């Protein structure tokens, strides 16, 4: 897994969709997470520390 991989609910955002996440950058809907439901997404980070530093945020993403 690498930076840019985003877990989504495929009923809301189809797998394969490219997106821009403010503060994170470009992303690609390539995964589904067991806890990812509805309008929530889960971003990949290379370390737990980076994920914790990002935290939980409400952002407006742009789908391409």
Secondary structure, DSSP 4 states (H G I P E B T S, - for coil): --TTEEE--TTTS-TT-EEEETTTEEEEEEE--TT--TT--EE--SSHHHHHHH-S-----EE-
